[in-house]
Amino acid sequence: MKIGILSYRSTSNKATKEELELKKVAKEKGHKARIFRASKFQLVFDHKSPWLLYDGKPFENYDVVITRPSILSNVDLHISLIQQMEMMGIPLFNRSQAILAAKNKIKTMQILDHYGIPIPKTVVIRRRDDLGEVAKLLGGFPIIVKQPVGSFGNGVTIIESMRALKSFLLWDQPMYLLQEFVKYSKGKDIRIFVVNGRIVGSMMRKAKKGEFRSNIELGAVGRPVEITQEEASIALRSVQALDLNYGGVDVIRGSNGPVVLEVNSNPGFKELERATGVSIAGAIVDYAVEYSERHRQRTLD
């Protein structure tokens, strides 16, 4: 089987460890695998079926493409490449609409809340005049401020006072997302990795000293953790609600039970593999094969 790995990494940088591991594991399992760089594609529209060029040559259709959309800005524009592949009938996971929902933190919170999945109390604002009322609604300071789009902890800040909040919000964003600070978490969260409706690995992430964000890219370390049935349930429901084929769900243990902080459509897994010894890349590749075979069978039917 021919498996493509769509990387949004800049061509001036090497492919990520996750992308290289996916390619390596796919080849070990007897498949042809190649990493494609998003910036090397050209979208073609010529009054016929949409098609693609890659590095100036017609793109050879692959049986399945694993998307790794490490995008922090202009998400709608960049996702048009994935949408073009969908129009060409190429099986992809994750698909464009699921990625868009997961990349937009406001949309993610809307969807999770709609399906009754526990999240921190969250308020979205557009006006400075609303800050006082919002701070009361969130139970006072500290509070968490997030930009609508961001990954690896970017655009997430803890604010300790109203003066600091007014100083921080320069209103260079059309809106901000404010959340209650879950004190009980103490700089720790749980990353739960879901593939094909099944939990394939989980770890506790602990922030480095002096940092409240527990992202691995910011120096946090992971260790194996046994999750509860409730934590497993909300992770599976979160990925299902966003219609993701695979995803990383970040959960914190609050005083009133677990809550979902974020759902990732491009989750890193190198630290999870190290901490648990589980081949996350293997689980993704196995599902890619199954996913493609199901798609091909539906086409034949």
C-alpha positions in Angstrom: 0.0 0.0 0.0 1.2 3.5 -0.8 1.0 5.8 2.3 1.6 9.5 2.1 2.5 11.7 5.1 1.5 15.3 4.5 3.9 17.6 6.4 3.2 21.3 6.8 6.8 21.8 8.2 8.9 24.4 6.4 11.1 23.0 3.8 14.0 24.8 5.5 13.6 22.4 8.4 13.8 18.6 8.6 10.7 16.5 8.9 9.5 16.1 12.5 10.4 13.0 14.5 6.8 11.9 14.3 6.7 12.2 10.5 10.0 10.3 10.2 8.7 7.6 12.6 5.5 7.2 10.6 7.5 6.7 7.4 9.9 4.3 9.0 7.2 2.1 10.6 5.1 2.1 7.4 8.1 0.7 5.5 8.8 -1.8 8.2 5.2 -3.1 7.7 5.9 -3.6 4.0 4.3 -0.4 2.6 5.6 2.3 0.4 5.7 5.6 2.3 6.7 9.1 1.5 6.7 12.4 3.3 5.2 15.2 1.2 5.8 18.9 2.0 2.6 21.1 1.7 4.6 24.1 0.3 5.7 22.0 -2.7 2.1 21.4 -4.0 0.3 23.5 -6.6 -3.5 23.3 -6.8 -4.8 23.2 -10.4 -8.3 24.3 -11.5 -9.0 23.9 -15.2 -12.8 23.4 -15.6 -12.3 19.7 -15.1 -11.8 17.6 -12.0 -9.4 19.4 -9.5 -5.9 18.0 -9.5 -2.5 18.7 -8.0 1.1 19.2 -9.0 3.9 18.3 -6.6 7.2 20.0 -7.3 5.9 20.8 -10.8 4.8 17.2 -11.7 1.4 15.6 -11.5 0.8 14.2 -8.0 0.5 10.4 -8.0 -2.5 9.4 -6.0 -1.7 7.5 -2.8 -3.9 4.9 -1.2 -4.2 7.1 1.9 -2.6 10.3 3.3 -1.9 10.9 6.9 -2.3 14.7 7.5 0.1 16.4 10.0 -1.2 20.1 9.8 1.2 22.0 12.1 -0.4 25.3 11.2 -0.7 28.3 13.5 -2.1 31.0 11.2 -4.2 31.3 8.1 -5.6 27.9 8.8 -8.4 28.1 6.3 -6.0 28.9 3.4 -3.5 26.2 4.3 -6.3 23.6 4.7 -7.4 24.1 1.0 -4.7 21.6 0.0 -6.3 18.9 2.1 -9.7 19.9 0.8 -8.3 19.5 -2.8 -7.2 16.0 -1.9 -10.6 15.2 -0.6 -12.2 16.4 -3.8 -9.9 14.1 -5.7 -11.2 11.2 -3.7 -8.0 10.5 -1.7 -8.7 8.9 1.7 -7.3 11.3 4.4 -7.2 11.4 8.1 -7.7 13.7 9.6 -10.0 15.4 7.2 -10.3 19.1 6.7 -13.5 19.9 8.6 -12.2 18.0 11.7 -8.9 19.8 11.5 -10.6 23.2 11.3 -12.8 22.5 14.3 -9.8 21.3 16.4 -7.5 24.2 15.3 -10.1 26.8 16.4 -10.2 26.7 20.2 -13.5 28.6 20.3 -15.1 26.1 17.9 -13.6 23.2 19.9 -15.1 24.5 23.2 -18.5 25.1 21.5 -18.6 21.5 20.2 -17.4 19.9 23.5 -19.9 21.9 25.5 -22.7 21.1 23.1 -22.1 17.3 23.7 -21.9 17.7 27.4 -18.2 17.0 27.7 -16.7 18.7 30.8 -14.5 21.7 30.1 -13.2 24.6 32.2 -15.7 27.5 32.5 -14.9 29.5 29.4 -15.9 33.0 28.1 -15.2 34.6 24.7 -15.0 38.3 24.6 -14.6 41.1 22.0 -14.8 44.2 24.2 -12.5 45.6 27.0 -15.7 46.8 28.8 -16.6 43.2 29.5 -13.5 42.3 31.5 -14.8 43.0 35.0 -17.9 40.9 34.6 -16.0 38.1 33.0 -13.5 37.9 35.8 -16.3 37.6 38.3 -18.0 34.9 36.2 -14.7 32.9 36.1 -14.3 33.1 39.9 -11.6 35.7 40.0 -7.9 35.6 39.3 -5.7 33.9 38.2 -7.4 33.2 34.8 -6.2 31.7 31.6 -6.2 33.8 28.4 -6.0 32.0 25.0 -5.8 33.1 21.4 -8.3 31.4 19.2 -5.6 29.5 17.3 -2.3 28.1 18.6 -0.3 25.0 19.4 2.5 23.8 21.6 1.3 26.2 24.3 1.7 29.3 22.1 -0.9 32.0 22.8 -1.7 30.7 26.3 -1.0 33.0 29.3 -1.9 33.0 33.0 -3.0 36.4 34.2 -2.9 37.2 38.0 -4.8 40.6 38.2 -7.2 42.9 36.4 -4.4 45.4 35.8 -2.2 42.8 34.2 -5.2 41.6 32.1 -5.9 45.1 30.7 -2.2 45.5 30.0 -1.9 42.2 28.3 -4.9 42.4 26.0 -3.8 44.7 23.2 -6.8 43.7 21.1 -4.7 42.6 18.1 -7.0 39.6 18.0 -10.7 39.8 16.9 -11.6 38.0 20.1 -10.1 36.3 23.1 -10.9 33.2 25.0 -10.8 33.4 28.8 -10.9 30.4 31.1 -11.0 29.6 34.7 -7.7 28.4 36.2 -8.0 24.9 37.5 -5.8 25.3 40.6 -5.9 21.6 41.5 -4.0 20.6 38.4 -0.7 22.1 39.7 1.0 22.3 36.3 0.1 18.7 35.3 -2.2 17.3 32.7 -2.8 14.0 31.0 -2.3 13.4 27.2 -4.6 10.7 26.0 -4.0 9.5 22.4 -6.9 8.1 20.5 -6.8 6.2 17.2 -9.8 4.8 15.4 -12.0 5.1 18.5 -9.5 3.4 20.7 -7.1 4.7 23.4 -3.6 3.6 22.4 -1.6 5.4 25.0 -1.7 8.0 27.8 0.8 9.9 29.9 1.0 12.4 32.7 2.8 15.6 31.6 4.4 17.8 34.3 5.5 21.3 33.5 9.1 22.3 34.2 9.8 24.5 37.2 8.4 28.0 36.9 6.1 27.1 34.0 2.3 26.4 34.2 1.9 24.9 30.7 2.6 21.2 30.5 3.5 21.1 26.8 6.5 18.8 25.9 7.8 21.5 23.6 8.1 23.8 26.6 10.2 21.4 28.6 7.6 19.2 30.3 8.3 15.6 30.9 5.9 12.6 30.5 5.5 9.5 32.5 3.0 6.6 32.2 -0.3 7.1 34.0 -3.4 4.9 34.6 -6.4 6.8 33.6 -9.9 6.4 35.0 -12.9 5.2 33.2 -14.3 8.7 33.2 -11.1 10.1 31.7 -11.1 7.5 29.0 -14.8 8.2 28.3 -14.4 11.9 27.8 -11.3 11.5 25.7 -13.1 9.1 23.3 -16.2 11.3 23.2 -14.1 14.4 22.5 -12.4 12.9 19.5 -15.7 11.6 18.2 -17.4 14.9 18.7 -14.8 16.6 16.5 -15.0 13.8 14.0 -11.2 13.1 14.2 -9.8 9.8 13.0 -6.9 10.3 15.5 -6.2 12.9 18.1 -4.6 13.9 21.3 -6.9 14.9 24.2 -5.4 17.0 27.0 -7.3 16.4 30.3 -6.7 17.8 33.8 -7.9 16.5 37.1 -9.9 19.2 38.8 -11.5 19.1 42.2 -14.9 18.3 40.6 -13.5 15.7 38.2 -11.6 15.6 34.9 -12.1 18.4 32.3 -10.8 18.6 28.7 -8.4 21.5 28.0 -7.8 20.9 24.3 -8.1 18.4 21.5 -5.3 18.2 19.0 -5.5 17.1 15.3 -1.8 17.1 14.9 -0.6 15.6 18.3 3.0 14.9 19.0 3.7 11.4 20.2 7.5 11.1 20.5 7.4 11.6 24.3 4.4 9.4 24.7 6.2 6.6 22.9 9.3 7.1 25.1 7.3 7.2 28.3 5.1 4.2 27.6 7.0 2.0 25.1 3.9 1.9 22.9 4.3 2.4 19.2 1.8 5.2 18.5 3.2 5.4 14.9 2.4 1.7 14.5 -1.2 2.2 15.6 -1.7 5.2 13.2 -0.2 3.2 10.2 -2.3 0.2 11.0 -5.4 2.3 11.0 -4.3 4.1 7.8 -4.2 0.7 6.0 -7.6 -0.3 7.4 -9.1 3.1 6.6 -7.9 2.9 3.0 -9.2 -0.7 2.5 -12.6 0.3 3.8 -12.7 3.3 1.4 -11.7 1.2 -1.5 -14.4 -1.4 -0.7 -17.0 1.3 -0.6 -15.9 2.6 -3.9 -16.1 -0.9 -5.4 -19.6 -1.4 -4.0 
